[in-house]
Amino acid sequence: MADVAPVFHVELMFGPMLIGVFFNMILFGVLLNQMHFYFQTYKSDALWIKCLVAYLFVVETANTVFDMIIIYQPLITQFGTQKAVKYFPTLFMTEPIVVVLVSMPIQCFFAWRITKITKSYIIPAIIVVLAFTSATGGFITGIKIVILKLFIKKPELHWSALLWFLPSCVADILITVTLVRSLSKRKTSFSVTNSMIDKLIRMTVQTGMITAICAIGDVACFMALPHTAINFIWDLALAKLYTNCLMSTLNARSALVNNGQTSNSGMFINVVDSTNQKDIRRQTFSGARFAKNMHELTNGSDVYELDSAKTVEAAQAQDSPYKLAEEV
């Protein structure tokens, strides 16, 4: 009996897992809303991007079903038996595999974006290598769960879990730092451009660091508390965090376009001190054309929020109030 007591800790074993499943399902609801908005709003996006979103929807739906089964098995079908506290749930091995099946393509997508923005292949290549390394660790962890079977052998997963989590954390941080650095370099003398860039920087930090912080919390609890399931509070929700961050990035284009249109609705009127109605009409038309260019360019498949700063600069260079003043 003395040997059973340390193992049968419902609060430390199934409590965190149940909370993690709750978080997973809540984030799945948020994700469905984001995906619905995406497919309704960005119908002109490239086919491969739509396929990526559809793929993530399928994988995330499967992940939610798997997680519900993972917690249902020990708490319902095996309730009160030694199996519930002795063995990993049958589908427990799917968790690390599904997480890397989500995180790897998303990190590769951000690597592609960085390539498009910076015209450099060095950092994106490092990110891709880290993503594949993390995926390897995730698959190894899943296989080892099947082999080990017993909860008491959970500490033996440490090294494969480190191979899974640490490269992913480094990739997330590298993505965030690179995007913020690239955005900061795009600031110009135009207040509208700078305002949009500042918003993009804040969003990049918020979305990029969420996954990194949760992954760090996951591995820290996994290593420091090996005989508990505290780390599953973050682990079971990690896949949804990755996909929600990606969808937030894709859907942010709409908000940026609306913001650009609002900010520039009166920007080109009364810039030049002139009573000529023709001049005012030209300026008003210029503002409308700027908003139209913003809408068309930021909704293209090749342009995401990081390219919006460049779009603003190009449009303003063409329809700048200063250029109009020179023409008048």
Number of C-alpha atoms within 10 A of each C-alpha: 5 6 7 11 8 9 17 15 15 13 13 15 18 21 17 21 23 21 17 23 25 18 18 26 21 13 20 23 11 13 21 15 13 19 21 10 13 20 15 9 14 17 13 11 16 12 11 10 13 16 11 13 19 14 15 22 18 10 17 23 15 13 25 22 13 20 24 16 18 22 20 15 17 22 17 11 11 14 13 11 11 13 14 19 23 17 17 22 23 15 17 19 23 21 24 25 21 21 26 26 19 23 26 22 18 20 23 20 17 21 26 17 21 20 16 17 17 13 11 11 14 10 17 26 15 14 26 20 16 24 27 20 19 28 27 16 25 27 23 20 26 21 16 16 25 16 10 15 17 15 20 16 15 18 14 14 18 15 14 19 23 19 19 29 24 19 20 28 22 18 28 26 20 19 24 22 17 16 23 20 12 16 24 15 9 15 19 14 8 12 11 20 20 18 16 21 26 16 12 23 20 12 19 23 16 13 19 24 19 18 25 23 14 19 21 19 18 21 22 15 17 23 17 11 14 19 18 22 22 25 24 24 23 26 25 27 27 29 27 29 25 24 24 21 21 21 18 17 19 19 21 16 22 17 11 20 23 14 16 22 20 12 15 18 15 14 18 23 19 14 14 16 10 12 9 9 9 10 19 18 13 15 24 19 15 23 25 19 15 25 23 15 19 21 20 13 19 22 23 15 16 12 19 20 27 25 18 25 23 19 21 23 19 15 20 20 12 14 19 19 20 14 12 17 14 8 8 11
